[in-house]
Structures are given as C-alpha cells and as structure tokens.
Amino acid sequence: MPATDLTLLVSDHVDGSLYALTVPDGTVTHRLTGRHISEHAGFLALPGGRVACVDDRRGELLVLDPFGGELVELAVPVAVPAEHLACDPSGRRLAVTTGLGKNAEPWSDLLTVVDLVTGETSRVRTRAGEPGVTVPGGGDPLVVLRHREPGALAAHRFADLLAAPPGCPPTTPHALLSLPDDGHGDAYAPGPGRVFAATGEGVHRARRAGDALTAEPVIPWGSPGRGWYLRLDTRRQALWSTLRGGAPDPVRWPEWTNRAWRHDLETGRTHLTDLGSGLVFRLALSRRHAAFARIHPDGDELVLLDADGPDGAVRRLPLAAMDGAPRRGGTPWEGVQRRAVAASPGSGWIAVTRGGHGEVHIVDAETGREAARPRLDTPLHHGGHMTLRARGDGAEGDPVGR
C-alpha cells in the first residue's frame, strides 16, 4: 500500500493543533491551529476515509478528509463539552453527547444530532451525566444513550430528535432498558445489530426490537477487574477491552494489573492475555495486531498482541521515557504525560505518542521495527490523541468515536 494511502491524524488538544502525517515516513501534510479536539469524544471513522471529531473550544463537529485537498470538509455547530460521538452504520447521521468538561460534576444535559446529507441539526435536553452513545440502524436510526446513576440504555428515535423545535427542549426516551450504575464503555456491531455497554458485571448486550431494545445475557469478564473501554474489531467481529484489576486507589497505579480481553461475537469464546502492570487504557487494532501502550515507572512499552494467531503471541517493544511521566506516589491522571496509540484495520503500521516531547513512534507491527519518529511543533500534552486511516480500510464498520 503506497504511503499516500495512509494518513495519521494527531491532535494536541491542549495546545490546539491538529496534524496530518503520511505513514510510514511521518511527513506533515496539513496542520490546523486553534482547533482543540475533544480527546474524550475521540475520532470517529466515516466512509470514504473521512473522520469526524469535535472542536471543544469552538463548539463544532468537524468532518475531515485526510485524502482530499482541504483537510476540513465540513464544520457544524454542536453543544460542548463533547463526551461521546457516534454515527449510524451509513455514516450519515451523527450524535454528540455532552459531559463534565473541566467541571467536577456533570452539568450539561444537551444532546446534538446532525444529518450530514441534509445539513439539518438539532439540540435537545436529556439528563445531566456522562452519557455514552450509539446510533443503531436496521430501519430508521435510533439514538441510544447509556446513562449512569441510575444506569440505563435510553432509546430515542433519531427522526424525532432531529425534528425537535428550537430552544433545546427536553426529550423523553421512547424506551428504557435498565443497567447497573457503573456503565463506562460502549460499542455497536452493525452486522448482528447489537448494542454493548461495559459495566462492573460484564458487557451488557441488547438487540434492537422495533424502536426499543431487548436485553440479552451479559458477557462476563472472566477475570478479576473490569474493562472501562470497549471497542469493536471490524476485521474479526470481536469485542476488545483492557481489564484493569488491583486496588482502586489511583496512587497505587503501578500495581494495577492489565489483561487484554477479546470476545468473539460469532463463537462466543473469550480470550485473556496478560499485558503487565501499570497504566494501560485505550487500544488500537491493525490488520493483524492489537496494540497497547503500557506505562510503568520501571519502563514503558508498546505491547503488540497477535490478534489472528491461536496463541495470541505478544511482542513487547521498549519506548523512550517521558519527562513528566506518572511517578510512584502520584496518580496517573493529574498533571502528567501519557501516550496515545493508533492503528488501521487495513494496515500493519502502529503509531504511539511520547507525551510532552511531541514525538510519534511509527512502528511496523509485523517486524517490530520503528520506521520513523517525527517530532511535531507542539508537546502533545497528555499524550495527545490520534487516529490512522487507510483508503478502504473498513474502519467505519465501528461507528463509535475512539
């Protein structure tokens, strides 16, 4: 695959810069300034190699075309701070929820829906919290909000939300399905038409039944700890997460255990692989590997798990230390540097950041060789955030922002 068919989008959400780089050489082809991309809502893959994200300062949903002449294809006003972002399987209808932002408690209850074809947009009030969101198809799309305290999956008709009058009116769910109060992590599989929500009990699943949802048996984690992040593997039709175990005290983060969790949606089998102790959170999926960045006071590493092999072989690649990395005796969240990781299901390349240094390691997952380490003009505070797109990679098969 030619290098021009691979583009890495890298965001420094604190500095307000967004870069587009060619892979594997790391050449910068575009840079946007004054764009503070929501790291929590992440990047959403759209058809045609495009990507959606939310500018949290300007209050805009951006549609980016990394393979076009102009990087920004469309900008649509939305409510912020953006918490989660998702679209229907066609990539036409999008939903953006709001959350805490820089506030100690949930305060915003605004939900924005957008039709990218007609340009229509609407804002409604739901209830304050940190709602996750999926947009199931299989007919007229639904918008399913995953609420906490009290936990619930709340189903709304997309068309009803889009037709709401101005003034951000309150809206009532068309249907509710109860959940535990600690939900965190969402996925939607368009093929079987199922919504998934991660909780302490396991992964709750529900299938669409008309304009409502029907609960199905919970998928257990099968290990101590739980996953706080859930991702659909579009190549293998599997769910992935990272299970964190150990004392919940964030000061004891170097002792946290971490296991890769993969559940095959066709066979129902679950696979667990030890990743090592420390901080591991988001993951990225390439053509043949699942990639994890592990941070630990004794040394950081990129962990590559063979997603196709029966034994789940693991390759561990040391990463250059970060100034300002989390230390023993402190938490891994406040005032420290971290790492972001990115991959494309149509490529064997992996990217991982070196927060605070503005560097991106570009690694060949097949060989473990680092091909380039471009240094950007901003530090990539907190590790920044990234997504990797290849032409025709099928990443839009996962219609939830990552």
C-alpha positions in Angstrom: 0.0 0.0 0.0 1.6 3.3 -1.0 2.4 5.8 1.8 0.0 8.3 0.3 -2.8 5.9 1.1 -2.1 6.1 4.8 -2.7 9.2 6.9 -2.2 9.7 10.6 -4.2 12.4 12.3 -2.5 13.7 15.5 -4.1 16.1 17.9 -2.6 18.2 20.7 -5.9 19.1 22.3 -4.3 21.4 24.9 -2.2 23.4 22.5 -5.0 23.4 19.9 -3.1 21.9 17.0 -4.2 19.1 14.6 -1.7 17.5 12.2 -2.0 15.1 9.3 1.1 12.9 8.6 1.9 10.4 5.9 2.8 6.9 7.1 5.4 5.5 7.5 7.7 8.4 6.8 5.9 10.9 9.2 5.8 13.9 6.8 3.4 16.6 7.9 0.9 17.4 5.1 -1.6 19.6 7.0 -1.6 21.5 10.3 -4.6 23.2 11.8 -4.2 25.7 14.6 -6.8 26.9 17.1 -8.5 23.5 17.0 -9.0 21.9 20.4 -10.2 18.4 19.6 -12.1 16.6 22.3 -9.9 13.9 23.5 -12.7 12.1 25.3 -15.1 12.0 22.3 -12.2 11.0 20.1 -12.1 10.4 16.4 -15.0 8.7 14.5 -14.2 6.8 11.2 -16.6 7.7 8.4 -17.0 6.2 4.9 -14.5 7.3 2.2 -11.6 7.5 4.6 -13.1 10.6 6.3 -13.0 11.3 10.1 -15.3 13.2 12.4 -14.3 14.9 15.7 -15.4 17.8 17.9 -13.6 21.1 18.4 -14.4 21.6 22.1 -13.5 25.3 22.2 -15.3 26.4 19.0 -18.2 24.1 19.6 -18.1 22.5 16.1 -18.3 19.0 14.7 -15.6 18.7 12.1 -15.7 16.3 9.2 -12.1 15.8 8.0 -10.9 14.4 4.6 -7.3 13.4 5.1 -7.0 12.3 1.5 -8.6 15.4 0.0 -7.2 18.8 -0.9 -8.6 20.6 2.1 -8.5 18.8 5.4 -11.7 20.3 6.8 -14.6 19.2 4.6 -17.4 20.4 6.9 -18.0 22.2 10.2 -21.3 22.0 12.1 -22.1 23.8 15.4 -22.8 21.3 18.3 -23.1 21.5 22.0 -19.9 21.1 24.1 -18.1 19.8 26.1 -18.2 16.8 23.9 -18.4 13.5 25.8 -19.1 10.8 23.2 -19.6 10.7 19.5 -21.2 8.1 17.3 -23.0 7.6 13.9 -25.4 5.3 12.2 -23.9 2.5 10.0 -24.2 4.7 6.9 -22.1 7.4 8.4 -24.8 10.0 7.6 -26.5 10.6 11.0 -24.3 11.6 14.0 -25.0 12.2 17.7 -22.8 14.1 20.2 -23.4 13.9 23.9 -22.0 16.4 26.5 -20.3 15.7 29.8 -18.2 17.2 32.5 -15.5 19.1 30.6 -13.4 20.8 33.2 -16.1 20.6 35.8 -16.1 18.5 39.0 -19.7 17.3 38.4 -22.0 16.7 35.4 -23.8 19.9 34.5 -24.8 19.7 30.8 -27.7 17.6 29.6 -27.5 18.7 25.9 -27.5 16.2 23.0 -26.8 17.2 19.4 -27.9 15.2 16.3 -26.7 16.0 12.8 -27.7 14.8 9.3 -24.6 15.2 7.2 -26.5 14.9 3.9 -29.2 17.5 4.5 -27.2 19.7 6.9 -30.0 19.6 9.5 -29.1 19.7 13.1 -30.9 19.9 16.4 -30.2 20.1 20.1 -32.3 18.6 22.9 -32.1 18.1 26.6 -31.8 14.6 28.1 -30.4 14.4 31.6 -27.1 15.5 33.0 -24.3 12.9 33.3 -21.6 11.4 31.1 -23.7 9.5 28.6 -22.3 7.1 26.1 -24.0 6.9 22.8 -24.6 4.5 19.9 -26.8 5.0 16.8 -28.3 1.6 15.8 -29.6 1.2 12.2 -31.8 -1.6 10.9 -34.5 0.8 9.9 -34.9 4.4 10.9 -31.9 5.0 13.2 -32.2 5.2 17.0 -30.0 7.2 19.3 -29.2 5.0 22.4 -27.8 6.9 25.4 -26.0 4.9 28.0 -26.7 6.7 31.4 -25.2 6.2 34.8 -26.6 6.6 38.3 -29.3 5.4 37.6 -27.9 3.2 34.9 -30.0 2.8 31.7 -30.0 2.4 28.0 -32.4 5.1 26.7 -33.6 4.7 23.2 -34.7 7.8 21.2 -35.9 7.9 17.5 -33.3 9.9 15.5 -36.0 11.5 13.4 -37.9 12.7 16.5 -34.7 14.3 17.8 -33.9 16.0 14.5 -37.5 17.4 14.2 -37.4 18.9 17.8 -38.3 22.6 17.9 -35.7 25.2 18.6 -34.8 26.1 22.2 -33.2 22.9 23.3 -36.5 21.3 24.6 -36.4 18.3 27.0 -36.9 14.9 25.4 -38.2 11.7 26.8 -36.8 8.3 25.7 -39.1 6.1 23.6 -37.9 3.1 25.5 -35.7 2.3 28.5 -33.6 -0.7 29.5 -32.1 -0.9 32.9 -28.3 -1.2 33.5 -26.0 -1.2 36.6 -25.0 2.3 37.7 -21.3 2.0 36.7 -21.5 1.8 32.9 -18.5 3.0 31.1 -17.6 1.9 27.5 -19.9 1.4 24.5 -19.9 -0.4 21.2 -22.3 -1.2 18.4 -22.0 -4.1 15.9 -24.0 -3.2 12.8 -23.9 -6.8 11.4 -25.8 -8.5 14.3 -27.4 -5.2 15.2 -26.4 -5.3 18.9 -25.6 -2.6 21.4 -22.9 -3.3 24.0 -22.2 -1.5 27.3 -19.4 -2.3 29.7 -20.2 -2.4 33.5 -18.6 -4.0 36.5 -20.8 -7.1 36.0 -19.5 -7.6 32.4 -20.6 -6.5 29.0 -24.4 -6.0 28.7 -25.8 -6.5 25.3 -29.1 -5.6 23.7 -30.6 -6.1 20.3 -33.0 -3.8 18.5 -36.6 -4.7 18.6 -38.5 -2.1 16.6 -37.9 1.2 18.3 -36.9 -0.5 21.6 -34.2 -2.7 22.9 -34.4 -6.3 24.2 -31.8 -7.4 26.8 -29.6 -10.5 26.1 -27.4 -12.4 28.5 -24.4 -10.5 30.0 -20.9 -11.4 28.7 -18.8 -12.0 31.8 -15.3 -10.5 32.1 -14.0 -13.9 33.2 -11.2 -12.3 35.2 -10.7 -10.0 38.3 -11.1 -6.4 37.4 -13.2 -4.9 34.6 -12.9 -3.0 31.3 -13.5 0.7 31.1 -13.2 0.8 27.4 -14.9 -1.2 24.7 -14.1 -1.5 21.0 -15.4 -3.4 18.0 -12.9 -5.3 15.9 -14.2 -4.8 12.3 -12.0 -7.5 10.8 -12.6 -10.3 13.2 -16.1 -9.3 14.5 -14.9 -9.3 18.1 -15.1 -7.0 21.1 -11.9 -5.8 22.8 -11.2 -4.2 26.1 -8.4 -3.9 28.7 -9.3 -5.3 32.1 -7.9 -3.3 35.0 -7.5 -5.1 38.3 -6.0 -4.3 41.7 -6.6 -1.7 44.4 -8.8 1.2 43.1 -6.6 3.8 44.8 -5.1 5.7 41.8 -1.8 6.3 43.8 -1.3 2.5 43.6 -1.5 2.6 39.8 2.0 0.9 39.3 0.4 -2.2 40.9 -2.7 -2.3 38.6 -3.0 -5.5 36.6 -3.9 -5.3 33.0 -5.3 -8.0 30.7 -6.3 -7.9 27.1 -9.9 -9.1 26.7 -11.3 -10.3 23.4 -14.7 -11.8 22.9 -15.5 -13.4 19.6 -19.1 -12.5 18.6 -19.6 -15.5 16.3 -18.2 -18.3 18.6 -18.9 -16.7 22.0 -15.4 -17.5 23.1 -13.4 -15.1 25.3 -9.6 -14.8 25.3 -7.5 -13.2 28.0 -3.8 -12.2 27.7 -1.7 -10.6 30.4 -0.2 -7.2 29.4 1.7 -6.4 32.6 1.2 -4.0 35.5 0.9 -0.2 35.4 -1.4 2.0 33.3 -3.0 0.6 30.1 -6.2 2.0 28.8 -7.2 2.5 25.1 -6.1 0.1 22.4 -5.8 0.2 18.7 -6.4 -2.5 16.1 -4.3 -3.0 13.0 -4.6 -5.6 10.2 -3.2 -8.4 12.4 -2.5 -7.0 15.8 -4.0 -5.3 18.8 -1.7 -2.6 20.2 -1.5 -1.3 23.8 0.7 1.4 25.3 1.8 0.3 28.9 3.2 3.0 31.2 5.2 2.0 34.3 7.9 3.6 36.5 10.3 0.7 35.5 9.8 1.5 31.8 7.2 2.0 29.2 6.5 -0.3 26.3 4.3 -0.9 23.2 2.6 -4.3 23.6 1.6 -5.9 20.3 -0.8 -8.9 20.5 -1.2 -11.2 17.6 -5.0 -10.9 17.0 -5.1 -13.7 14.4 -2.9 -16.4 15.9 -4.4 -19.1 18.2 -1.9 -18.5 21.0 -2.2 -14.6 21.0 1.6 -14.2 20.8 2.9 -11.0 22.4 5.7 -8.7 21.2 7.0 -6.1 23.7 8.9 -3.0 22.4 10.5 -0.6 24.8 9.6 3.1 24.4 11.7 6.1 25.2 11.0 7.5 28.7 8.8 10.6 29.0 9.7 13.7 31.1 6.7 14.3 33.3 5.6 10.7 33.2 3.4 9.4 36.1 5.5 8.5 39.1 5.2 6.3 42.1 3.3 8.1 44.9 1.2 10.1 42.5 -1.8 9.5 40.3 -1.6 8.7 36.6 -4.2 11.4 35.7 -3.3 14.8 37.1 -0.6 16.9 35.6 1.3 14.0 33.9 2.2 12.9 30.4 0.7 9.8 28.8 0.6 8.0 25.5 -1.9 7.6 22.7 -1.9 4.7 20.3 -3.4 4.4 16.8 -3.7 1.8 14.0 -5.9 1.0 11.0 -7.5 -2.4 10.2 -6.2 -2.0 6.7 -2.6 -1.6 7.6 0.3 -3.2 9.6 1.6 0.2 11.0 1.2 1.3 14.6 1.7 4.8 16.0 2.3 5.7 19.6 3.0 9.1 21.1 5.6 10.3 23.6 3.6 12.9 25.5 5.4 16.1 26.4 8.1 15.6 23.7 5.9 16.0 20.6 7.2 12.7 19.2 5.3 9.9 17.5 6.8 6.4 17.2 5.7 4.8 13.9 6.3 1.1 14.1 5.9 -1.9 11.7 3.8 -4.4 13.7 5.0 -7.3 11.6 8.7 -6.8 12.3 8.7 -4.6 15.4 10.9 -2.1 13.6 10.5 1.6 14.2 10.4 3.3 10.8 10.2 6.9 11.9 9.9 9.1 14.9 8.6 12.5 13.7 8.8 15.4 16.2 5.9 17.9 15.9 5.8 21.6 16.8 3.7 21.1 20.0 4.5 18.9 23.0 1.4 16.6 22.6 0.3 17.4 26.1 -1.1 14.4 28.0 -0.1 12.2 25.1 -2.4 13.9 22.6 -4.8 11.8 20.6 -4.6 10.0 17.2 -6.3 8.0 14.5 -4.8 6.2 11.5 -6.8 5.9 8.3 -6.1 3.9 5.2 -8.1 4.1 2.0 -10.8 1.5 2.0 -9.7 0.1 5.4 -13.3 -0.5 6.6 -12.7 1.3 9.9 -16.1 2.9 9.6 -17.5 -0.5 10.5 -17.0 0.6 14.1 -19.5 3.6 14.3 -18.4 4.8 17.7 -15.8 7.6 18.3 -12.5 6.3 19.7 
